[in-house]
Amino acid sequence: VQLVESGGGLVQPGGSLRLSCAASGIIFSIRAMGWYRQAPGKQRELVATITSGGIRNYADSVKGRFTISRGNAKNTVDLQMNDPKPEDTAVYSCKAETVVAGVDYWGQGTQVTVSS
C-alpha cells in the first residue's frame, strides 16, 4: 500500500499551491480521501475530505480558500490552496479511508511553508 503526496513547498501569502495524492495497492474500496495537517507543536487536524460520492467537507479555517477534488486517475485526490496564510504552514498528509472499519492509510506527508 502506498500513498504518494506531491506539490508541497514554499509559497508566498496570497499565492497558490496544489497538492496531489495518489493511492495504490489498496485492495479494499476507498470510501473517502482527505488531507490533514500538523503544525509544529500542534495536533493533527482535518483540512478537507471528499467521499467517493463527491461530498466535500472543509475545516472552517480553509473554507473559501482551499478546494479538494478527485483526480483524473482512480484513487487520487488534489488540494488546491488559494490565498494561503502563514498559519497554513504545516506538514500536509493524505489519508485514504476504506470501506472496512478501522482500515485507513496515510501518506508520509509533504511540507507546506507559507512565507514571504
KABELDA-V741173 format. One record per residue. N is the residue number from 1. RES is the residue in one letter. BURIAL is 1 if it has 24 or more other ideal C-beta (glycine too) atoms within 12 Angstrom, else 0. Layout:
# KABELDA-V741173
n=N res=RES burial=BURIAL
n=N res=RES burial=BURIAL
This chain:
# KABELDA-V741173
n=1 res=V burial=0
n=2 res=Q burial=0
n=3 res=L burial=1
n=4 res=V burial=1
n=5 res=E burial=1
n=6 res=S burial=1
n=7 res=G burial=1
n=8 res=G burial=1
n=9 res=G burial=0
n=10 res=L burial=0
n=11 res=V burial=1
n=12 res=Q burial=0
n=13 res=P burial=0
n=14 res=G burial=0
n=15 res=G burial=0
n=16 res=S burial=0
n=17 res=L burial=1
n=18 res=R burial=1
n=19 res=L burial=1
n=20 res=S burial=1
n=21 res=C burial=1
n=22 res=A burial=1
n=23 res=A burial=1
n=24 res=S burial=0
n=25 res=G burial=0
n=26 res=I burial=1
n=27 res=I burial=0
n=28 res=F burial=0
n=29 res=S burial=0
n=30 res=I burial=1
n=31 res=R burial=0
n=32 res=A burial=1
n=33 res=M burial=1
n=34 res=G burial=1
n=35 res=W burial=1
n=36 res=Y burial=1
n=37 res=R burial=1
n=38 res=Q burial=0
n=39 res=A burial=1
n=40 res=P burial=0
n=41 res=G burial=0
n=42 res=K burial=0
n=43 res=Q burial=0
n=44 res=R burial=0
n=45 res=E burial=1
n=46 res=L burial=1
n=47 res=V burial=1
n=48 res=A burial=1
n=49 res=T burial=1
n=50 res=I burial=1
n=51 res=T burial=0
n=52 res=S burial=0
n=53 res=G burial=0
n=54 res=G burial=0
n=55 res=I burial=0
n=56 res=R burial=1
n=57 res=N burial=0
n=58 res=Y burial=1
n=59 res=A burial=1
n=60 res=D burial=0
n=61 res=S burial=0
n=62 res=V burial=1
n=63 res=K burial=0
n=64 res=G burial=0
n=65 res=R burial=1
n=66 res=F burial=1
n=67 res=T burial=1
n=68 res=I burial=1
n=69 res=S burial=0
n=70 res=R burial=1
n=71 res=G burial=1
n=72 res=N burial=0
n=73 res=A burial=0
n=74 res=K burial=0
n=75 res=N burial=1
n=76 res=T burial=1
n=77 res=V burial=1
n=78 res=D burial=1
n=79 res=L burial=1
n=80 res=Q burial=1
n=81 res=M burial=1
n=82 res=N burial=0
n=83 res=D burial=0
n=84 res=P burial=1
n=85 res=K burial=1
n=86 res=P burial=0
n=87 res=E burial=0
n=88 res=D burial=1
n=89 res=T burial=1
n=90 res=A burial=1
n=91 res=V burial=1
n=92 res=Y burial=1
n=93 res=S burial=1
n=94 res=C burial=1
n=95 res=K burial=1
n=96 res=A burial=1
n=97 res=E burial=1
n=98 res=T burial=0
n=99 res=V burial=0
n=100 res=V burial=0
n=101 res=A burial=0
n=102 res=G burial=0
n=103 res=V burial=0
n=104 res=D burial=1
n=105 res=Y burial=1
n=106 res=W burial=1
n=107 res=G burial=1
n=108 res=Q burial=0
n=109 res=G burial=1
n=110 res=T burial=1
n=111 res=Q burial=1
n=112 res=V burial=1
n=113 res=T burial=1
n=114 res=V burial=1
n=115 res=S burial=0
n=116 res=S burial=0
